[in-house]
Amino acid sequence: MIIDCHAHLSGEHTGITRIWGRSDAALIAAADRVGIDMSCASILTTALPAPLADFQECNRQMVAATRLFPGKVRGYCYVNPGYTREALHEIRTYVEEHDFMGVKLYNEYVCTDPILFPIVELAIELGVPILQHASHQWRPIPSQPNISDSGDIAKLAVRYPEAVFICAHIGGGGDWEWTIKAARTMPNIYLDTSGSVFDSGMVAMAVRVVGAERVLFGCDTSFTAGIGKIRAVDLTEKERALIMGGNMARILAMRKS
C-alpha cells in the first residue's frame, strides 16, 4: 500500500482555508493517477498564526473530506498550540471520535517552546504522530519567524522519546543535508521526502544517514516530483516498500484505542 504521509486538502473553500490550486476531488484524482492508495492530509488556515475559529473549521472540513473519500484520506488534526485548552480538546475529539491519525503543527511557535509540551504529551497518550512543519534556512523568512528545523525537533525528541515526530518536507527548501544530519541520532524522528525540491542525492542521503526505516514518502501536493524522487533512487525492494508505505503503516498501527 502506498501512503502519502504529507498531503493537503482545501475543504469547501470557505475563504479561511488554504487553497492548493485544485479542488479536493482533483487532488485525490491526481494521487490516484500516480498510484497513491491513502493520503494522510490536513487542511490549513489562510491566516497565520491560525485563529481559533479558523483551525476549528479546518478540522470540521477535514472530517467531511474523510467521509467524502472513505479509505483514501486520513486526517491530521491541525491546531495552533497557543490555544492550549482548545487545541487539546480538538486533538482528543478528532482522534477519538473521528479517527484522525495524527497532529499537524505549523510555525506559530518554534517546536521547543514549552507551550507545545501538552500537545506532545497528548499525542503520546493517543499513540499518534506529530507532523511538524520545518526547514533549515540560510536566512530568516519574514513570514515564518518561528519556523522550526530538524535540530529543534531533535531537542523535543530527546525530551519525549516516546513521541513520534515527522520532520516535514526535507525537500521543501533550505539546507536538506543539514536537516538530515541533525535528525540522525533520534530514532523517534522520521524524515518526510515531500516538497518541490528534488535535488539529486537527497533521498539517497536520507536513507544512508537515518536508514530506510525512518524515511517516509510524501508529496505535499507535488505529486510527480514526490513520486519521481523515489523512483530515481537506487533502493532495494525492501527499502522502497518501507518508504512508500510500510513505515507509515507501522506508525498508523501505533494508535491507541
MODA-V307320 format. One record per residue. N is the residue number from 1. RES is the residue in one small letter. SS is DSSP state (hx for helix, st for strand, lp for the rest). BURIAL is # if it has 9 or more other ideal C-beta (glycine too) atoms within 8 Angstrom, else .. D_FIRST is the distance of its C-alpha to the first C-alpha in Angstrom with 2 decimals. Layout:
BEGIN
N	RES	SS	BURIAL	D_FIRST
N	RES	SS	BURIAL	D_FIRST
END
This chain:
BEGIN
1	m	lp	.	0.00
2	i	lp	#	3.80
3	i	st	#	6.32
4	d	st	#	9.95
5	c	st	#	12.12
6	h	st	#	15.28
7	a	st	#	15.86
8	h	st	#	19.10
9	l	lp	#	20.60
10	s	lp	#	24.33
11	g	lp	#	25.08
12	e	lp	.	28.07
13	h	lp	.	29.97
14	t	lp	.	32.56
15	g	lp	.	34.05
16	i	lp	#	32.94
17	t	st	#	29.26
18	r	lp	#	28.01
19	i	lp	.	27.51
20	w	lp	#	24.98
21	g	lp	.	26.72
22	r	lp	.	24.71
23	s	lp	.	24.23
24	d	hx	#	21.19
25	a	hx	.	20.49
26	a	hx	.	20.78
27	l	hx	#	18.46
28	i	hx	#	15.64
29	a	hx	.	16.66
30	a	hx	#	16.51
31	a	hx	#	12.95
32	d	hx	#	12.20
33	r	hx	.	14.38
34	v	lp	#	12.63
35	g	lp	.	9.19
36	i	lp	#	7.86
37	d	lp	.	6.13
38	m	st	#	7.86
39	s	st	#	11.01
40	c	st	#	12.94
41	a	st	#	16.32
42	s	st	#	20.03
43	i	lp	#	23.16
44	l	lp	#	25.99
45	t	st	#	29.73
46	t	lp	#	31.91
47	a	lp	.	34.69
48	l	lp	#	34.42
49	p	lp	.	34.99
50	a	lp	#	33.15
51	p	lp	#	35.75
52	l	hx	#	35.25
53	a	hx	.	35.32
54	d	hx	#	32.93
55	f	hx	#	30.04
56	q	hx	#	30.64
57	e	hx	#	30.31
58	c	hx	#	27.09
59	n	hx	#	25.53
60	r	hx	.	27.01
61	q	hx	#	25.52
62	m	hx	#	22.07
63	v	hx	#	22.49
64	a	hx	#	23.42
65	a	hx	#	20.33
66	t	hx	#	17.98
67	r	hx	.	20.15
68	l	hx	.	20.26
69	f	lp	#	16.50
70	p	lp	.	15.39
71	g	lp	.	11.77
72	k	lp	#	11.21
73	v	st	#	13.23
74	r	st	#	13.98
75	g	st	#	17.34
76	y	st	#	19.10
77	c	st	#	22.77
78	y	st	#	24.90
79	v	lp	#	28.39
80	n	lp	#	31.48
81	p	lp	#	32.52
82	g	lp	#	36.13
83	y	lp	#	36.14
84	t	hx	#	35.53
85	r	hx	.	36.32
86	e	hx	#	34.56
87	a	hx	#	31.44
88	l	hx	#	31.13
89	h	hx	.	31.68
90	e	hx	#	28.97
91	i	hx	#	26.35
92	r	hx	#	27.35
93	t	hx	#	27.62
94	y	hx	#	24.30
95	v	hx	#	22.29
96	e	hx	.	24.28
97	e	hx	.	25.02
98	h	hx	#	22.25
99	d	lp	.	19.15
100	f	lp	#	18.77
101	m	lp	#	16.48
102	g	st	#	18.73
103	v	st	#	21.87
104	k	st	#	22.44
105	l	st	#	25.71
106	y	lp	#	27.40
107	n	lp	#	30.74
108	e	lp	#	33.35
109	y	lp	#	34.07
110	v	lp	.	33.47
111	c	lp	#	31.04
112	t	lp	.	33.77
113	d	lp	.	35.98
114	p	hx	.	36.79
115	i	hx	#	36.04
116	l	hx	#	32.31
117	f	hx	.	32.95
118	p	hx	#	32.83
119	i	hx	#	29.49
120	v	hx	#	28.01
121	e	hx	#	29.70
122	l	hx	#	28.27
123	a	hx	#	24.70
124	i	hx	#	25.38
125	e	hx	.	26.84
126	l	hx	#	23.88
127	g	lp	.	21.27
128	v	lp	#	19.52
129	p	st	#	19.07
130	i	st	#	21.39
131	l	st	#	20.34
132	q	st	#	23.68
133	h	lp	#	24.81
134	a	st	#	26.44
135	s	lp	#	28.20
136	h	lp	#	31.01
137	q	lp	#	33.56
138	w	lp	.	36.74
139	r	lp	.	38.67
140	p	lp	.	38.53
141	i	lp	#	36.62
142	p	hx	.	39.19
143	s	hx	.	36.70
144	q	hx	.	34.67
145	p	lp	.	37.37
146	n	lp	.	35.24
147	i	lp	#	32.13
148	s	st	#	30.58
149	d	lp	#	29.45
150	s	hx	#	27.50
151	g	hx	.	30.86
152	d	hx	#	31.36
153	i	hx	#	27.96
154	a	hx	#	28.93
155	k	hx	#	32.17
156	l	hx	#	30.43
157	a	hx	#	28.05
158	v	hx	.	31.21
159	r	hx	.	32.66
160	y	lp	#	29.56
161	p	lp	.	27.83
162	e	lp	.	26.07
163	a	lp	#	24.32
164	v	lp	#	20.96
165	f	st	#	21.45
166	i	st	#	19.25
167	c	st	#	21.59
168	a	lp	#	20.80
169	h	lp	#	20.63
170	i	lp	#	22.31
171	g	lp	#	22.53
172	g	lp	#	24.32
173	g	lp	.	27.80
174	g	lp	#	30.23
175	d	lp	.	30.47
176	w	hx	#	26.97
177	e	hx	.	28.54
178	w	hx	#	30.36
179	t	hx	#	27.31
180	i	hx	#	25.40
181	k	hx	.	28.52
182	a	hx	#	29.42
183	a	lp	#	26.19
184	r	lp	.	26.30
185	t	lp	.	28.33
186	m	lp	#	26.39
187	p	lp	.	23.44
188	n	lp	#	22.43
189	i	st	#	21.82
190	y	st	#	18.49
191	l	st	#	18.78
192	d	st	#	16.87
193	t	lp	#	17.04
194	s	lp	#	17.65
195	g	lp	#	21.03
196	s	lp	#	23.02
197	v	lp	#	24.49
198	f	lp	#	23.04
199	d	lp	.	25.75
200	s	lp	.	25.52
201	g	lp	.	24.84
202	m	hx	#	23.26
203	v	hx	#	19.77
204	a	hx	#	21.44
205	m	hx	#	23.90
206	a	hx	#	21.43
207	v	hx	#	19.79
208	r	hx	.	23.35
209	v	hx	#	24.81
210	v	hx	#	22.38
211	g	lp	.	20.01
212	a	hx	#	16.37
213	e	hx	.	15.74
214	r	hx	#	17.02
215	v	st	#	15.47
216	l	st	#	12.86
217	f	lp	#	11.59
218	g	lp	#	13.43
219	c	lp	#	15.37
220	d	lp	#	18.08
221	t	lp	.	18.52
222	s	lp	#	19.19
223	f	hx	#	16.37
224	t	hx	.	17.83
225	a	hx	#	19.07
226	g	hx	#	15.85
227	i	hx	#	14.01
228	g	hx	#	17.30
229	k	hx	#	18.07
230	i	hx	#	15.04
231	r	hx	.	15.80
232	a	lp	.	19.39
233	v	lp	#	19.08
234	d	lp	.	19.96
235	l	lp	#	17.27
236	t	lp	.	16.69
237	e	hx	.	13.57
238	k	hx	.	13.14
239	e	hx	#	13.82
240	r	hx	#	11.45
241	a	hx	#	8.45
242	l	hx	#	9.98
243	i	hx	#	10.65
244	m	hx	#	7.61
245	g	hx	#	5.71
246	g	hx	#	7.54
247	n	hx	#	10.68
248	m	hx	#	9.89
249	a	hx	#	8.48
250	r	hx	.	11.79
251	i	hx	#	13.74
252	l	hx	#	12.76
253	a	lp	.	13.87
254	m	lp	#	17.19
255	r	lp	#	18.26
256	k	lp	.	21.68
257	s	lp	.	22.88
END
